[in-house]
Amino acid sequence: MSALVFLIPVALGLGLIGLIAFLWALKSGQYDDLDGAANRILFDEDEEDDEKTPD
């Protein structure tokens, strides 16, 4: 029973740290472009570099 006195505050503290980290990620824009990474994998970087360089 004495272990619960220690473990409950530790669990609540870790949960609070996780919530703060999630809210920071939302505020800093980590979730703004969800489709960009999914579409970026479909295109080859070499093709984009070749189009940008003049011949």
PESUL-V549201 format. One record per pair of residues at least 4 apart in sequence whose ideal C-beta (glycine too) atoms are under 8 Angstrom apart, sorted by sequence separation. I is the first residue (numbers start at 1). GAP is how many residues later the second one is. If there is no record, write none. Layout:
i = [I I]
gap = [GAP GAP]
//
This chain:
i = [1 2 3 4 5 6 7 8 9 10 11 12 13 14 15 16 17 18 19 20 21 22 23 24 26 33 34 35 36 37 38 39 43 44 45 46 47 48 49 25 26 43 25]
gap = [4 4 4 4 4 4 4 4 4 4 4 4 4 4 4 4 4 4 4 4 4 4 4 4 4 4 4 4 4 4 4 4 4 4 4 4 4 4 4 5 5 5 6]
//
